[in-house]
Amino acid sequence: MTDTAAHELAQVNIARLLAPLDSPQLKDFVDALDPVNAAAEAADGFVWRLVGDAGDATDVPVFGDTWLIVNMSVWRDLKALTAFMYRGRHREMLARRREFFARIEEAMVALWWVPAGHRPTVEEAEDRILHLRAHGPTPYAFTLRTPFPAEAPAPVASEVPEGLGCSAV
C-alpha cells in the first residue's frame, strides 16, 4: 500500500487573457481573485499556492508571455483539488472563463505528484505542461480526466535525466 502522505498533488493552469487585467472586461475576474484564493486556502486538503508580489500570481511571468497568467498550487490529493474546483465562487468563475480567457486547443493545465513538502517552481510547471503537450498524460504530467496514482511520482525537474523533460515552448 502506498503512503499517500509522502506525496502531494501539484497543479498548474495557465490562461491567455482576452484583455488587460485592469480592463472593465476582466473586472469581475480580478475582483474574485482574493475571495477565491481565500476559499482555496481554507479548503480541506489545500497545502500551498504560488503568490507573487501582488498577493496573487497575476504578476508571475510564465512562458515569457505577458498575456498569460499562471495559477499553481499543491493539494493533499486529487479528491481535495476537485472538491475545491467545482464548488462555490471558484465554480462560478470557472463557468465564466470564456469571458476572461481565450480558448486554447493545447494543454494549459497539468497535474503531477511531488514529494510532500516540495514547492514547485514556474519553470517546473512550464516543463510539465510542455511534456503533457508533447506526450499526452503520463505519470510525469497528467490531467483530471487521465490521472495517475501517487505510487511512483516522477522526479522534480532538477532530477530529470537529460532528454526526458521538455524545455521549449
Sequence and secondary structure as in RCSB ss.txt:
>XXXX:A:sequence
MTDTAAHELAQVNIARLLAPLDSPQLKDFVDALDPVNAAAEAADGFVWRLVGDAGDATDVPVFGDTWLIVNMSVW
RDLKALTAFMYRGRHREMLARRREFFARIEEAMVALWWVPAGHRPTVEEAEDRILHLRAHGPTPYAFTLRTPFPA
EAPAPVASEVPEGLGCSAV
>XXXX:A:secstr
   GGGEEEEEEEEEEBSS TTSGGGHHHHHHHHHHHHHHHHSTTEEEE   TTSSSTTS  TT TTEEEEEEEE
S HHHHHHHHTSHHHHHHHHTHHHHB   SS  EEEEEEETT    HHHHHHHHHHHHHH SBTTBB SSS   T
TS    GGGS TTTS    
